Amino acid sequence: MKYYRISEQFGKIHLCVETSDNELTSLTSINESITDYKNLLDASDITNLKVDDITKKILGKSSGLKFKLSDLIESSINKSGPAIIIKPIEPQEMWAGGFGNMIISKADLEKAPDEVKLSYNTPKISTTLYKGTNHRLVGPFEKIGIRTDTVRTIAEGEIIFIIYKGKFVGISLGNEVAGDLATKANVWTVPAKVFKGCASIGPCILSMEDDEENNKPLELKLEINQYRNDELIGSGSIVTEFKRSPVDIVASTVAHDTPPDLVIQYSGGFAIARKDDELVPLNQGDSVFISLEGVGYVQNEVEEV
């Protein structure tokens, strides 16, 4: 099931679930104690019931307040209206990485430096990097940032893993904004990754609770389009080819660690905007549109920070 967070005009937050095509139902309107997806994860952890089963029980008690998804998207883009979509989750930390998660061709791997071969062939040691905390994360229709001291920054559309108490529980999508500071000096890895608006997420969380499916590599279509002055200046699409399952990737990420209860991980399966095979950098005012099969899309404008 897909879960959205909605903010009404006067600040009331609703956790909603998609109940039919173009229709969201507010779980909050049925039970006021439910305002966040983590509320459902906590309840699942306590009761040992699946999140979607808990949701079905809640929906069985009342019809609930309805929202039209297309109206919410329009209001969110125009920044006006009775309600807008906000980021679907507020993680305590976010991580970015994924090198070694995706399949690299044998020919490309043979040409790679020894350190690349080592990390690629040692998947149990995660290459995940710290990406910051929730207040640096923006929603599906908010502004992402690019550092003014960075020569080139690109958008990376990625599948996001939702991790609760060290376990994989679902996915979303977003923009893992990537600057080139780290390529100039590896001591600049942190400022290259952590800054205002350095990542986006949304529009929803897709719960994934089938153990058999979660132990298979994900194969989903990711697309990205980048616009400048309303003109398409770059695009790209991939079908993600992960070496390992979400369960295995998350296990290597949290090994040797005691992470917070709720974190997100940009998985490294990314779509990058190109024109004539050249990467297209981000400029202030650009708009980036990223979509993920079966989940939805994020649309973020770029600002300098």
Disulfide bonds with the S-S distance in Angstrom:
none
